[in-house]
């Protein structure tokens, strides 16, 4: 593991009852990177993100963020430390407005001025949301809801953004738009750990990646190395 790791996971094992969802997984995410997790449904990708964000407790192993152990830290403290989790399925507050959803993403922040600035950055990143700021979130399209979910995560001003299946269920043109936004978010300084079924798009924007198979780490490497790996090409790139 590198000394520059922002996130380090060592020998992580997570169980659902008798079922072992993750078994001895070790990986790292360095500051400034986009790192993607690739694998089939049920491989343990979402489980890993939920464990990092404190929603699941591991049976064994350690999670270190910015040099501090967070293996058994409460989720709200993890958010305050600088990790934001955008879960699969968006999970926005449908009865609230777009703007109210964004404000909820900043619940741990104390500076009203900084919150206003960050809301402006979200609207610059996703102009559709600026036009819809007063609209009830449940009336937005799937793509707009995904933009809102990402924007709400950014309102915590995270050092590390955990993203679970951001392209799920979206039309191809919206997938391209979402991934362009993720590249911009990364350029602006956020480190990203990305779970994504669309391996083509994920590897296109990632610096490095890991392949999970049945809860175990099967492969790792740069995005280019994984794209060129025959096993990855056959199993996840459809080639």
N, C-alpha and C positions, 0 to 999 in steps of 0.2 A: 504494500500500500504506500502511496505517495505522501510526503509530508505536506503537500499542498491540498490534501483532501478537504473539501468542505463537509462532505458526508462520507462516513465510513461505516460499512456493515460487515461484521465479522461473525462467521459461523452461525448464521441466523436460522433457527428452526421454529416454525409456527404450526400449531395443530388446531384443528377443529374436532374436538373430541378425540376419537382414535385415528382420525385421518390427518396425515402429515402434509400440509399444504406447501410448506417450504422446508427444505432439508439441507442444513449446513451451507447456506448461501453467503458468500463474501463478495463484496464489490465496493467501489468507491466512485464518488462524483467530485471532480475538482472544480474549484471556483471558476466561473465563466464558461463552463461547458454546457452543451446539450448532450445528455446521455439517454439513450433509448433502451427500453426493455422489450424484447421481442419474444413471442411464444404463442402457442395455441391457447384457445380458451381452456381455463382450468390449470394453466401452467404455474400459477402463483403470482402473477404480475400485480394484480390489484391487491392481493394479500400483502405483498411487500410494501406497497405505498401506504396502505392502512396501518401497517405496523410502524413505519417511520413516523406517521403523523399521530401515533399514540392511540389509535382506535382499536388496535389489537395488541395483546401482550404476547411476546414470544415465549416459547418453552425453554429456549436456550439461545445464547449469542448476545452480541452487543451492537448498539447503534451509537455512533459518535457524530455530533454535529458541531462544527466550528470548535473542535477540541473539547467539547463537553459531552459527557455521556447522557443520552436521553432515552435509554432503553425502557425505563418505567416511568417516564415523565408524562404528566397529564396533557391531553390534547390542547387545552387552552394555553398552557405554558409553552408548548411547542410552537404554537402560532406566534406568541410574543417573542420567542427566540428568533423567528425569521423564516419559518417554514409554512407555506400555504398549500393546501391540497384542493385541487379542482377535481371532484370525483366523477366517475362515470355516471351518465344520466343527468348531468347538470345540476339538479337539485336546487334550482332557484326557488324563491318565494313568489309563487304565481299570483297571489292576491295583492302583492305590493308593487309599487312602481319600479321602473328601471333604476331610477335614482335612489330610491329607498334600498333596493338590493345592494347597490354599490356602497351606500353608507353603512350597511350591516357588515360589509367586508372590512371596514375600518374601525370596528368596535373597540379594538385594543389600542387605537391610536389616541394621542392626547392633544396634538396640535391641529386645530381647526384649519389653519392656513395650509399646512402640509396636506391635509385631507382634500381641501379644495384643489390644490395643485395636482394631486394624483388623480382626482376625478377628471380634471381637464386632460391629463395624459391618456386616460382610458378613452375619453371621447375623441381625442386626436387619433388614437390607434384604431378605434371602431366608430367612424362617423355615423353609422346607422344608429348607434345607441344614443348619440347626442340628439338626433332628431326625434327619438322615441323616449326621451328621458321621463316624460310624464305618463307614459303608457303602462298599463298593468302588465307585468312580466309574463303572466300566463297566456297573453294574447300574441306573444312574439312567435315568429317562425322558429324552427329548430336551430337554424344557423344563428339567428339573433340571440336565442337563449344560450347557445354555446359561447358566443362572444361575451354575453353578460356574465356567465359563470367564470370565464377567464378574467374579465375585468374585475369582478368581485374579489377574486383571488389576489389580483395585483394591488387592490386597495389596502391590503395588509403590508404593502411595501416589503415583500419577501426577499430574502437572500436566496432561497431555494423554492422553486415552484414545482410541485408535484402535479402532473397532468395525467389523467386516466381516460384514455380513448376520446380525445377531443374531436376526432372526425366521425365518430360513430353515427350512422344514420343520415349523414349530410350528403347533399348533391356534390358531384366532383368540383364544380366551380367554387362552392363554398369551402371545400376541403383545401383548395389552393389558397384561398383568402385567409383561412385560419392559420395555415402553416407559414404564410408570409408574415402574419402578425407575430407568431412565435419566434421567428428569426429576428424581428425587430425588438421584441421583448428581451431576447438574449443579447442583442447588440447594445441595449441600454443598460445591461449589467446584471440581469437576473440569470441565475444558474437554473437549469431545467432538467428534471428527471421525468422522462416521457414514456408512458405506456401507450402503445398504438398498434392496432391490428394492421393498419396500412403500412407495411414494412418499407415499401418503396419511398413513401413520403417521409417516414421517420428517419430512415438512413440518409435521405437527401439533406436534412438539416442538422443531423447529429454529428458530434465529433467522435463519439465512441458508442459502443453498444454491448449489450449482454443478451444471450439467448437462454431462456429458461425452458426446461422440459420436465414436466411432471414434478415441479417443485425443486429441481436441482439446476445448478448452473452448468450448461452444456458447452457454451462457446463465449468468447469475449474477444474484442479487438476494436480497431478503428472502424468507422463507418465504411471506409473503402475496403478494408479487409473482409468485413462481413458481407458486403455486397458481392465481393468476388468469390466467396466461399461456396463451393458447389452444393453443400448441404443446405445452406441458407437459401440459395437461389431456388433449389427444388422445393423446399418445404414452405418457404414464406414469401418468395418473390414470384412463384408460379412459372418458373422457367426450367 
